[in-house]
Amino acid sequence: MESLSDLRSMIEQTLTMIITPDQQLIEKGQTQLQALELLDTYTLALTEIAVDNTRDISIRQLAGVLLRKYVSKHWTRDTEHFVEPEVSEQVENRKKIHRKLLKIR
């Protein structure tokens, strides 16, 4: 299993591919992202990228958009657009995400 910092780096590289004008890189990045989102710490890594003001703003914005989309589909089974896996099954990650988004450590 990858460490959180390794996963963060992989996601950031993938997001950089997605925002390029090269269609092949965009498609490769999207495929990589689909594989990465299956990892337990995917949402936590996206959150850390989105709130890190030392990163490029376009990467942070894309991470935030992807996080919002992921949360709307996976956060709880009680939504009409729910898709497995449910983030709430990973309770500790869910708490970490809340703290990071609220900037409480």
C-alpha positions in Angstrom: 0.0 0.0 0.0 1.2 3.5 -0.8 1.8 6.0 1.9 -0.4 9.1 2.0 2.4 11.4 0.8 3.1 9.0 -2.1 -0.6 8.9 -3.0 -0.7 12.7 -2.8 2.2 13.0 -5.2 0.6 10.5 -7.6 -2.7 12.3 -7.5 -1.0 15.7 -8.0 0.9 14.3 -11.0 -2.4 12.9 -12.4 -4.2 16.2 -11.9 -1.4 18.0 -13.7 -1.9 15.6 -16.7 -5.6 16.3 -16.7 -5.2 20.1 -16.9 -2.9 20.0 -19.9 -4.2 20.7 -23.4 -2.9 17.2 -24.6 -5.9 15.0 -25.1 -3.9 11.8 -24.7 -2.5 13.0 -21.4 -6.0 14.0 -20.3 -7.3 10.5 -21.1 -4.4 8.8 -19.4 -4.9 11.0 -16.3 -8.6 10.2 -16.1 -7.9 6.5 -16.3 -5.3 6.8 -13.5 -7.7 8.8 -11.4 -10.3 6.1 -11.7 -7.8 3.6 -10.3 -6.6 5.9 -7.6 -10.1 6.7 -6.3 -10.5 3.0 -5.2 -7.8 3.6 -2.5 -9.0 4.1 1.1 -7.0 7.3 1.5 -8.0 8.9 -1.8 -10.4 11.4 -0.3 -7.9 12.3 2.4 -5.1 12.9 -0.2 -7.5 15.1 -2.3 -8.4 17.1 0.8 -4.8 17.7 1.7 -4.1 18.9 -1.9 -7.2 21.2 -2.0 -6.3 22.9 1.3 -2.5 23.3 0.7 -2.0 26.9 -0.3 1.6 26.2 -1.4 0.2 24.2 -4.4 -0.8 25.6 -7.8 -4.3 27.0 -7.6 -5.5 25.1 -10.7 -4.5 21.8 -9.0 -6.1 22.8 -5.7 -9.3 23.8 -7.5 -9.4 20.5 -9.5 -8.8 18.5 -6.3 -11.6 20.4 -4.6 -14.0 19.7 -7.5 -13.1 16.0 -7.6 -13.5 15.8 -3.8 -16.9 17.3 -4.0 -18.0 14.9 -6.7 -16.6 11.9 -4.8 -18.3 12.9 -1.6 -21.6 13.5 -3.3 -21.5 9.9 -4.7 -19.8 8.0 -1.9 -20.3 9.8 1.4 -23.5 8.0 2.5 -25.9 5.4 1.2 -28.8 7.8 2.0 -28.3 9.8 -1.2 -30.1 8.9 -4.4 -26.9 9.0 -6.5 -24.9 6.7 -4.1 -22.1 4.5 -5.6 -19.9 2.0 -3.7 -17.7 2.4 -1.7 -19.2 4.4 1.1 -16.7 6.8 2.7 -18.4 6.5 6.1 -17.1 2.9 6.3 -13.7 4.6 6.7 -14.7 6.5 9.8 -11.2 7.7 10.8 -10.6 9.1 7.3 -13.9 10.8 7.4 -13.0 12.5 10.6 -9.6 13.6 9.2 -11.3 15.0 6.1 -13.7 17.1 8.3 -10.8 18.4 10.4 -8.7 19.4 7.3 -11.6 21.1 5.6 -12.3 23.0 8.8 -8.6 23.6 9.3 -8.8 22.1 12.8 -5.9 19.9 13.7 
